[in-house]
Amino acid sequence: MNAIDSAEGSGAAARHPARAAEGRPERTVASQISSIAVILVSGYIAAQMLSDIASLKIGVVLGLAVDMGTFIYPITFTLRDLVHKQLGRENARLLIIAAGAINLVMAGYLNWAARVPSDPSWGLGEEFTAILTPVWRIVVASIVAEVASELLDTEIYHWFVTRITTRFQWLRVLISNSFSVPVDNLIFSVGAFGWTLPWNVVGQIFLINLLIKYGVTVLSLPMIYLAPDRNSHAE
């Protein structure tokens, strides 16, 4: 190719940038997000919603009364850590806020659905209303506890991997959860039941939930190895 041909080619590219871009690999947002990250985000939102719905039932486990969402909710902290590994701190924060908003919308929708008159032939209208109508004090306490504790978990996790070490991934999960789980438990127990139940009962709720959540946290530690680090910890 001579100089004239080269110049003509450059001029054509300038006049038709879309044509010049043809044949180049296109770096879209979708190509930058791994399948693992999509699954983790979906799992986090699903676990949040399932734990809130399951909490409507108070079960008896080993002779102790406990809301049934307690067994799945602690997994969200480890899922949050995995999202942090894959998508960075800012996206982890965004996910936490989004999950809180989704849970609030879910509660509002269930409240509306419970108030809609039921078809008499269905026969379960009263049961649906009795179970799924939100108690707003508990809903607000739950969402505030989730958002506050998960944001704290984000900062502790970030501090650990940037200031301490990127090794011992199980330890970063254990350390961050050791701060965030008690905060979550305290906000929820006091916000949902304080001044409505005797304080010794509130204390029992706090202690039992704390022990169960720590147990589930320990069992979930190996999950942190399911996804590789894809983002800089400096984010």
Phi and psi restraints in degrees (value plus and minus 20) as a CYANA .aco file:
   2 ASN   PHI    -108.5   -68.5
   2 ASN   PSI     159.7   199.7
   3 ALA   PHI     -84.3   -44.3
   3 ALA   PSI     -56.3   -16.3
   4 ILE   PHI     -85.8   -45.8
   4 ILE   PSI     -64.6   -24.6
   5 ASP   PHI     -81.0   -41.0
   5 ASP   PSI     -59.7   -19.7
   6 SER   PHI     -84.2   -44.2
   6 SER   PSI     -62.4   -22.4
   7 ALA   PHI     -85.4   -45.4
   7 ALA   PSI     -60.3   -20.3
   8 GLU   PHI     -84.7   -44.7
   8 GLU   PSI     -59.8   -19.8
   9 GLY   PHI     -83.1   -43.1
   9 GLY   PSI     -61.3   -21.3
  10 SER   PHI     -85.8   -45.8
  10 SER   PSI     -60.4   -20.4
  11 GLY   PHI     -85.1   -45.1
  11 GLY   PSI     -59.3   -19.3
  12 ALA   PHI     -85.4   -45.4
  12 ALA   PSI     -59.4   -19.4
  13 ALA   PHI     -84.1   -44.1
  13 ALA   PSI     -58.2   -18.2
  14 ALA   PHI     -87.6   -47.6
  14 ALA   PSI     -57.9   -17.9
  15 ARG   PHI     -95.4   -55.4
  15 ARG   PSI     -48.4    -8.4
  16 HIS   PHI    -150.0  -110.0
  16 HIS   PSI      51.9    91.9
  17 PRO   PHI     -80.6   -40.6
  17 PRO   PSI     -51.2   -11.2
  18 ALA   PHI     -84.7   -44.7
  18 ALA   PSI     -60.6   -20.6
  19 ARG   PHI     -86.8   -46.8
  19 ARG   PSI     -59.4   -19.4
  20 ALA   PHI     -83.7   -43.7
  20 ALA   PSI     -50.3   -10.3
  21 ALA   PHI     -98.2   -58.2
  21 ALA   PSI     -35.1     4.9
  22 GLU   PHI     -81.2   -41.2
  22 GLU   PSI     118.1   158.1
  23 GLY   PHI      72.4   112.4
  23 GLY   PSI     -36.2     3.8
  24 ARG   PHI    -104.3   -64.3
  24 ARG   PSI     125.7   165.7
  25 PRO   PHI     -86.7   -46.7
  25 PRO   PSI     106.5   146.5
  26 GLU   PHI    -107.5   -67.5
  26 GLU   PSI     105.2   145.2
  27 ARG   PHI    -116.8   -76.8
  27 ARG   PSI      71.0   111.0
  28 THR   PHI    -111.6   -71.6
  28 THR   PSI     148.2   188.2
  29 VAL   PHI     -81.0   -41.0
  29 VAL   PSI     -59.8   -19.8
  30 ALA   PHI     -81.5   -41.5
  30 ALA   PSI     -56.2   -16.2
  31 SER   PHI     -90.8   -50.8
  31 SER   PSI     -37.8     2.2
  32 GLN   PHI    -110.7   -70.7
  32 GLN   PSI     -31.5     8.5
  33 ILE   PHI    -124.3   -84.3
  33 ILE   PSI     100.9   140.9
  34 SER   PHI     -96.6   -56.6
  34 SER   PSI     140.4   180.4
  35 SER   PHI     -82.0   -42.0
  35 SER   PSI     -55.9   -15.9
  36 ILE   PHI     -80.7   -40.7
  36 ILE   PSI     -62.4   -22.4
  37 ALA   PHI     -83.1   -43.1
  37 ALA   PSI     -60.4   -20.4
  38 VAL   PHI     -81.7   -41.7
  38 VAL   PSI     -64.4   -24.4
  39 ILE   PHI     -84.2   -44.2
  39 ILE   PSI     -61.1   -21.1
  40 LEU   PHI     -85.2   -45.2
  40 LEU   PSI     -64.2   -24.2
  41 VAL   PHI     -82.8   -42.8
  41 VAL   PSI     -64.6   -24.6
  42 SER   PHI     -82.1   -42.1
  42 SER   PSI     -63.6   -23.6
  43 GLY   PHI     -83.4   -43.4
  43 GLY   PSI     -57.8   -17.8
  44 TYR   PHI     -83.9   -43.9
  44 TYR   PSI     -69.4   -29.4
  45 ILE   PHI     -82.3   -42.3
  45 ILE   PSI     -63.6   -23.6
  46 ALA   PHI     -82.2   -42.2
  46 ALA   PSI     -64.0   -24.0
  47 ALA   PHI     -84.5   -44.5
  47 ALA   PSI     -58.5   -18.5
  48 GLN   PHI     -80.3   -40.3
  48 GLN   PSI     -68.1   -28.1
  49 MET   PHI     -88.2   -48.2
  49 MET   PSI     -62.5   -22.5
  50 LEU   PHI     -82.4   -42.4
  50 LEU   PSI     -61.3   -21.3
  51 SER   PHI     -86.2   -46.2
  51 SER   PSI     -57.7   -17.7
  52 ASP   PHI     -86.4   -46.4
  52 ASP   PSI     -61.4   -21.4
  53 ILE   PHI     -90.5   -50.5
  53 ILE   PSI     -63.4   -23.4
  54 ALA   PHI     -85.2   -45.2
  54 ALA   PSI     -44.5    -4.5
  55 SER   PHI     -87.9   -47.9
  55 SER   PSI     -31.6     8.4
  56 LEU   PHI     -88.3   -48.3
  56 LEU   PSI     -38.7     1.3
  57 LYS   PHI    -124.0   -84.0
  57 LYS   PSI     109.9   149.9
  58 ILE   PHI    -119.6   -79.6
  58 ILE   PSI      91.9   131.9
  59 GLY   PHI    -121.8   -81.8
  59 GLY   PSI     154.8   194.8
  60 VAL   PHI    -138.9   -98.9
  60 VAL   PSI      95.6   135.6
  61 VAL   PHI    -143.8  -103.8
  61 VAL   PSI      99.9   139.9
  62 LEU   PHI      34.8    74.8
  62 LEU   PSI      17.2    57.2
  63 GLY   PHI      60.2   100.2
  63 GLY   PSI     -16.5    23.5
  64 LEU   PHI    -133.0   -93.0
  64 LEU   PSI     118.4   158.4
  65 ALA   PHI     -98.9   -58.9
  65 ALA   PSI     109.9   149.9
  66 VAL   PHI    -172.1  -132.1
  66 VAL   PSI     120.9   160.9
  67 ASP   PHI     -93.0   -53.0
  67 ASP   PSI     119.4   159.4
  68 MET   PHI     -94.9   -54.9
  68 MET   PSI     -27.8    12.2
  69 GLY   PHI     -96.8   -56.8
  69 GLY   PSI     -34.5     5.5
  70 THR   PHI     -82.9   -42.9
  70 THR   PSI     -47.2    -7.2
  71 PHE   PHI     -99.8   -59.8
  71 PHE   PSI     -42.3    -2.3
  72 ILE   PHI    -125.4   -85.4
  72 ILE   PSI     -47.5    -7.5
  73 TYR   PHI     -79.3   -39.3
  73 TYR   PSI     -61.9   -21.9
  74 PRO   PHI     -78.5   -38.5
  74 PRO   PSI     -44.0    -4.0
  75 ILE   PHI     -84.0   -44.0
  75 ILE   PSI     -45.5    -5.5
  76 THR   PHI     -83.3   -43.3
  76 THR   PSI     -49.0    -9.0
  77 PHE   PHI     -87.1   -47.1
  77 PHE   PSI     -62.0   -22.0
  78 THR   PHI     -90.6   -50.6
  78 THR   PSI     -57.9   -17.9
  79 LEU   PHI     -82.7   -42.7
  79 LEU   PSI     -58.2   -18.2
  80 ARG   PHI     -80.8   -40.8
  80 ARG   PSI     -61.2   -21.2
  81 ASP   PHI     -82.9   -42.9
  81 ASP   PSI     -58.7   -18.7
  82 LEU   PHI     -87.2   -47.2
  82 LEU   PSI     -59.4   -19.4
  83 VAL   PHI     -82.6   -42.6
  83 VAL   PSI     -60.6   -20.6
  84 HIS   PHI     -78.2   -38.2
  84 HIS   PSI     -64.3   -24.3
  85 LYS   PHI     -81.3   -41.3
  85 LYS   PSI     -59.9   -19.9
  86 GLN   PHI    -104.1   -64.1
  86 GLN   PSI     -60.3   -20.3
  87 LEU   PHI    -139.5   -99.5
  87 LEU   PSI     -25.1    14.9
  88 GLY   PHI      72.3   112.3
  88 GLY   PSI     149.0   189.0
  89 ARG   PHI     -85.5   -45.5
  89 ARG   PSI     -63.5   -23.5
  90 GLU   PHI     -82.6   -42.6
  90 GLU   PSI     -62.2   -22.2
  91 ASN   PHI     -89.6   -49.6
  91 ASN   PSI     -52.1   -12.1
  92 ALA   PHI     -84.2   -44.2
  92 ALA   PSI     -62.1   -22.1
  93 ARG   PHI     -80.8   -40.8
  93 ARG   PSI     -66.2   -26.2
  94 LEU   PHI     -79.9   -39.9
  94 LEU   PSI     -61.1   -21.1
  95 LEU   PHI     -82.2   -42.2
  95 LEU   PSI     -61.3   -21.3
  96 ILE   PHI     -82.3   -42.3
  96 ILE   PSI     -66.0   -26.0
  97 ILE   PHI     -84.6   -44.6
  97 ILE   PSI     -62.4   -22.4
  98 ALA   PHI     -82.0   -42.0
  98 ALA   PSI     -62.2   -22.2
  99 ALA   PHI     -83.3   -43.3
  99 ALA   PSI     -60.2   -20.2
 100 GLY   PHI     -81.5   -41.5
 100 GLY   PSI     -62.6   -22.6
 101 ALA   PHI     -85.2   -45.2
 101 ALA   PSI     -61.2   -21.2
 102 ILE   PHI     -83.0   -43.0
 102 ILE   PSI     -62.2   -22.2
 103 ASN   PHI     -84.3   -44.3
 103 ASN   PSI     -56.4   -16.4
 104 LEU   PHI     -87.4   -47.4
 104 LEU   PSI     -62.9   -22.9
 105 VAL   PHI     -83.2   -43.2
 105 VAL   PSI     -61.2   -21.2
 106 MET   PHI     -79.4   -39.4
 106 MET   PSI     -65.0   -25.0
 107 ALA   PHI     -83.6   -43.6
 107 ALA   PSI     -61.4   -21.4
 108 GLY   PHI     -84.1   -44.1
 108 GLY   PSI     -60.3   -20.3
 109 TYR   PHI     -87.5   -47.5
 109 TYR   PSI     -63.3   -23.3
 110 LEU   PHI     -82.6   -42.6
 110 LEU   PSI     -56.1   -16.1
 111 ASN   PHI     -83.5   -43.5
 111 ASN   PSI     -63.4   -23.4
 112 TRP   PHI     -86.5   -46.5
 112 TRP   PSI     -64.7   -24.7
 113 ALA   PHI     -81.3   -41.3
 113 ALA   PSI     -56.6   -16.6
 114 ALA   PHI     -88.4   -48.4
 114 ALA   PSI     -46.5    -6.5
 115 ARG   PHI    -107.8   -67.8
 115 ARG   PSI     -35.9     4.1
 116 VAL   PHI     -88.5   -48.5
 116 VAL   PSI     112.0   152.0
 117 PRO   PHI     -76.1   -36.1
 117 PRO   PSI     116.9   156.9
 118 SER   PHI    -106.9   -66.9
 118 SER   PSI     128.3   168.3
 119 ASP   PHI     -87.3   -47.3
 119 ASP   PSI     105.7   145.7
 120 PRO   PHI     -77.0   -37.0
 120 PRO   PSI     -49.3    -9.3
 121 SER   PHI     -92.6   -52.6
 121 SER   PSI     -36.9     3.1
 122 TRP   PHI     -93.9   -53.9
 122 TRP   PSI     -67.5   -27.5
 123 GLY   PHI      61.9   101.9
 123 GLY   PSI     -18.2    21.8
 124 LEU   PHI    -140.0  -100.0
 124 LEU   PSI      -0.9    39.1
 125 GLY   PHI     -80.8   -40.8
 125 GLY   PSI     -65.3   -25.3
 126 GLU   PHI     -85.7   -45.7
 126 GLU   PSI     -59.6   -19.6
 127 GLU   PHI     -84.6   -44.6
 127 GLU   PSI     -63.2   -23.2
 128 PHE   PHI     -80.0   -40.0
 128 PHE   PSI     -66.3   -26.3
 129 THR   PHI     -84.5   -44.5
 129 THR   PSI     -61.1   -21.1
 130 ALA   PHI     -85.4   -45.4
 130 ALA   PSI     -55.4   -15.4
 131 ILE   PHI    -110.0   -70.0
 131 ILE   PSI     -64.0   -24.0
 132 LEU   PHI    -120.9   -80.9
 132 LEU   PSI     -25.0    15.0
 133 THR   PHI     -89.0   -49.0
 133 THR   PSI     101.2   141.2
 134 PRO   PHI     -87.6   -47.6
 134 PRO   PSI     123.3   163.3
 135 VAL   PHI    -113.0   -73.0
 135 VAL   PSI      87.1   127.1
 136 TRP   PHI     -84.2   -44.2
 136 TRP   PSI     -50.4   -10.4
 137 ARG   PHI     -80.7   -40.7
 137 ARG   PSI     -62.9   -22.9
 138 ILE   PHI     -91.6   -51.6
 138 ILE   PSI     -58.7   -18.7
 139 VAL   PHI     -81.3   -41.3
 139 VAL   PSI     -69.1   -29.1
 140 VAL   PHI     -84.9   -44.9
 140 VAL   PSI     -63.6   -23.6
 141 ALA   PHI     -80.8   -40.8
 141 ALA   PSI     -60.4   -20.4
 142 SER   PHI     -85.0   -45.0
 142 SER   PSI     -66.4   -26.4
 143 ILE   PHI     -88.7   -48.7
 143 ILE   PSI     -62.3   -22.3
 144 VAL   PHI     -82.0   -42.0
 144 VAL   PSI     -62.4   -22.4
 145 ALA   PHI     -83.1   -43.1
 145 ALA   PSI     -64.2   -24.2
 146 GLU   PHI     -81.1   -41.1
 146 GLU   PSI     -70.7   -30.7
 147 VAL   PHI     -85.5   -45.5
 147 VAL   PSI     -67.8   -27.8
 148 ALA   PHI     -82.9   -42.9
 148 ALA   PSI     -66.2   -26.2
 149 SER   PHI     -90.8   -50.8
 149 SER   PSI     -57.3   -17.3
 150 GLU   PHI     -90.7   -50.7
 150 GLU   PSI     -55.6   -15.6
 151 LEU   PHI     -85.9   -45.9
 151 LEU   PSI     -59.6   -19.6
 152 LEU   PHI     -82.7   -42.7
 152 LEU   PSI     -63.4   -23.4
 153 ASP   PHI     -77.4   -37.4
 153 ASP   PSI     -60.0   -20.0
 154 THR   PHI     -79.8   -39.8
 154 THR   PSI     -66.0   -26.0
 155 GLU   PHI     -91.6   -51.6
 155 GLU   PSI     -58.9   -18.9
 156 ILE   PHI     -85.9   -45.9
 156 ILE   PSI     -63.3   -23.3
 157 TYR   PHI     -80.3   -40.3
 157 TYR   PSI     -65.9   -25.9
 158 HIS   PHI     -83.0   -43.0
 158 HIS   PSI     -62.8   -22.8
 159 TRP   PHI     -79.8   -39.8
 159 TRP   PSI     -62.6   -22.6
 160 PHE   PHI     -84.1   -44.1
 160 PHE   PSI     -66.7   -26.7
 161 VAL   PHI     -97.2   -57.2
 161 VAL   PSI     -39.6     0.4
 162 THR   PHI    -118.0   -78.0
 162 THR   PSI     -47.9    -7.9
 163 ARG   PHI    -128.5   -88.5
 163 ARG   PSI     -45.6    -5.6
 164 ILE   PHI    -125.0   -85.0
 164 ILE   PSI     -94.5   -54.5
 165 THR   PHI    -185.6  -145.6
 165 THR   PSI     133.3   173.3
 166 THR   PHI    -114.2   -74.2
 166 THR   PSI     -22.2    17.8
 167 ARG   PHI    -103.6   -63.6
 167 ARG   PSI     156.2   196.2
 168 PHE   PHI      31.6    71.6
 168 PHE   PSI      42.7    82.7
 169 GLN   PHI     -79.5   -39.5
 169 GLN   PSI     -55.5   -15.5
 170 TRP   PHI     -80.5   -40.5
 170 TRP   PSI     -52.0   -12.0
 171 LEU   PHI     -92.7   -52.7
 171 LEU   PSI     -56.1   -16.1
 172 ARG   PHI     -83.2   -43.2
 172 ARG   PSI     -56.2   -16.2
 173 VAL   PHI     -88.4   -48.4
 173 VAL   PSI     -66.1   -26.1
 174 LEU   PHI     -82.6   -42.6
 174 LEU   PSI     -63.9   -23.9
 175 ILE   PHI     -85.2   -45.2
 175 ILE   PSI     -68.5   -28.5
 176 SER   PHI     -84.4   -44.4
 176 SER   PSI     -59.8   -19.8
 177 ASN   PHI     -89.2   -49.2
 177 ASN   PSI     -48.3    -8.3
 178 SER   PHI     -86.1   -46.1
 178 SER   PSI     -43.6    -3.6
 179 PHE   PHI    -111.4   -71.4
 179 PHE   PSI     -64.5   -24.5
 180 SER   PHI     -96.3   -56.3
 180 SER   PSI     -57.1   -17.1
 181 VAL   PHI     -83.5   -43.5
 181 VAL   PSI     -67.2   -27.2
 182 PRO   PHI     -81.7   -41.7
 182 PRO   PSI     -56.8   -16.8
 183 VAL   PHI     -83.7   -43.7
 183 VAL   PSI     -65.2   -25.2
 184 ASP   PHI     -78.0   -38.0
 184 ASP   PSI     -66.4   -26.4
 185 ASN   PHI     -84.1   -44.1
 185 ASN   PSI     -62.0   -22.0
 186 LEU   PHI     -85.4   -45.4
 186 LEU   PSI     -68.3   -28.3
 187 ILE   PHI     -81.7   -41.7
 187 ILE   PSI     -64.1   -24.1
 188 PHE   PHI     -88.5   -48.5
 188 PHE   PSI     -67.6   -27.6
 189 SER   PHI     -81.5   -41.5
 189 SER   PSI     -67.0   -27.0
 190 VAL   PHI     -93.1   -53.1
 190 VAL   PSI     -64.3   -24.3
 191 GLY   PHI     -85.8   -45.8
 191 GLY   PSI     -58.3   -18.3
 192 ALA   PHI    -104.2   -64.2
 192 ALA   PSI     -55.5   -15.5
 193 PHE   PHI    -143.5  -103.5
 193 PHE   PSI     -31.2     8.8
 194 GLY   PHI     -82.6   -42.6
 194 GLY   PSI     121.4   161.4
 195 TRP   PHI      46.6    86.6
 195 TRP   PSI     -18.2    21.8
 196 THR   PHI    -136.8   -96.8
 196 THR   PSI     -47.2    -7.2
 197 LEU   PHI    -138.9   -98.9
 197 LEU   PSI     137.5   177.5
 198 PRO   PHI     -76.4   -36.4
 198 PRO   PSI     125.2   165.2
 199 TRP   PHI     -86.4   -46.4
 199 TRP   PSI     -46.6    -6.6
 200 ASN   PHI     -89.0   -49.0
 200 ASN   PSI     -51.8   -11.8
 201 VAL   PHI     -90.6   -50.6
 201 VAL   PSI     -61.3   -21.3
 202 VAL   PHI     -79.5   -39.5
 202 VAL   PSI     -60.8   -20.8
 203 GLY   PHI     -83.2   -43.2
 203 GLY   PSI     -58.3   -18.3
 204 GLN   PHI     -85.9   -45.9
 204 GLN   PSI     -62.0   -22.0
 205 ILE   PHI     -79.9   -39.9
 205 ILE   PSI     -64.3   -24.3
 206 PHE   PHI     -80.4   -40.4
 206 PHE   PSI     -68.0   -28.0
 207 LEU   PHI     -87.7   -47.7
 207 LEU   PSI     -66.3   -26.3
 208 ILE   PHI     -84.1   -44.1
 208 ILE   PSI     -66.0   -26.0
 209 ASN   PHI     -83.2   -43.2
 209 ASN   PSI     -57.2   -17.2
 210 LEU   PHI     -83.4   -43.4
 210 LEU   PSI     -65.4   -25.4
 211 LEU   PHI     -83.5   -43.5
 211 LEU   PSI     -63.0   -23.0
 212 ILE   PHI     -85.8   -45.8
 212 ILE   PSI     -63.9   -23.9
 213 LYS   PHI     -84.1   -44.1
 213 LYS   PSI     -58.5   -18.5
 214 TYR   PHI     -86.8   -46.8
 214 TYR   PSI     -58.6   -18.6
 215 GLY   PHI     -81.9   -41.9
 215 GLY   PSI     -65.2   -25.2
 216 VAL   PHI     -86.2   -46.2
 216 VAL   PSI     -56.0   -16.0
 217 THR   PHI     -79.4   -39.4
 217 THR   PSI     -66.5   -26.5
 218 VAL   PHI     -82.1   -42.1
 218 VAL   PSI     -61.7   -21.7
 219 LEU   PHI     -86.0   -46.0
 219 LEU   PSI     -49.0    -9.0
 220 SER   PHI    -108.0   -68.0
 220 SER   PSI     -24.6    15.4
 221 LEU   PHI     -74.7   -34.7
 221 LEU   PSI     -61.9   -21.9
 222 PRO   PHI     -81.5   -41.5
 222 PRO   PSI     -38.6     1.4
 223 MET   PHI     -80.8   -40.8
 223 MET   PSI     -46.2    -6.2
 224 ILE   PHI     -82.5   -42.5
 224 ILE   PSI     -40.4    -0.4
 225 TYR   PHI    -108.6   -68.6
 225 TYR   PSI     -16.0    24.0
 226 LEU   PHI     -94.6   -54.6
 226 LEU   PSI     -40.6    -0.6
 227 ALA   PHI    -154.0  -114.0
 227 ALA   PSI     122.5   162.5
 228 PRO   PHI    -101.4   -61.4
 228 PRO   PSI     141.5   181.5
 229 ASP   PHI     -90.4   -50.4
 229 ASP   PSI     110.4   150.4
 230 ARG   PHI    -141.6  -101.6
 230 ARG   PSI     -30.0    10.0
 231 ASN   PHI    -145.9  -105.9
 231 ASN   PSI     137.7   177.7
 232 SER   PHI     -87.8   -47.8
 232 SER   PSI     117.3   157.3
 233 HIS   PHI     -92.5   -52.5
 233 HIS   PSI     -29.9    10.1
 234 ALA   PHI     -98.0   -58.0
 234 ALA   PSI     -28.5    11.5
